[in-house]
Amino acid sequence: MRRAALPVLAALVALAACAEGPGRDGAATGRAGSRPSLEQMAARLPAEVASFSRGETTWHERDRPGFGLAVDYAGPARSAVSTVSIYDRGEAMVPQEVASAAIQREFNAAVQDALALADQRTSQRITEGVRSEIAVPGQAALQCVDLRSTYGRAQVQTLLCVGGAAGRYLKVQVTSPVRQVRPVDPLPFVVGIAQAARG
């Protein structure tokens, strides 16, 4: 089950990572106020977080301003995969408060983008589960949702979270098989990423 699900996990995370919307901004060169540049933001993300190891970084911003960057992470023995996206949709300064209109709007858009993937693939079904806020010690919470997906007979689960980080949007997705040989708790990873991205 786990081996069959791994290509599915990678496909889900890669597709959803492309969902950030377009915009325009001088963020890559650090011209947007006092917030860190995207290069500085990328450097904040550690090589390992809660047993997840960092992989490739994709620089969407260079070809599509406002799309930022995406960093891949893999859980122990690739028992889970994740994409961490940092972007701004061309907004000069994204608030960090989880209840802000901007964060809630972006979160709802991210959920709708994820659900829309099922419409593009006849063999895929995605259902939305519980929405919740995940506390980040000493910082603003993240807005999250549990998603369940089915590719044929492979069942996977995704924790999708959105928040603000240093004036940009932070989106974290962690996907793993529903039935795991080595269960992975995504919460320490999500919290660790938020703390690192926010500096």
Buried (B, 14 or more C-beta within 10 A) or exposed (E): EBEEBBEBBBBBBBBBBBBBBEBEBEBBEBEBEEBBBBBEBBEBBBEEBBBBBBEEEBBBBEEBBBBBBBBBBBBEEBBBBBBBBBBBBBBEBBBBEBEBEBBBEBBBBBBEBBBEBBEEBEEBEBEBEEEBBBEBEEBBBBBBBBBBBBBEEBBBBBBBBBBBBBBBBBBBBBBBBEEBEEEBBBBEBBBBBBBBBBE
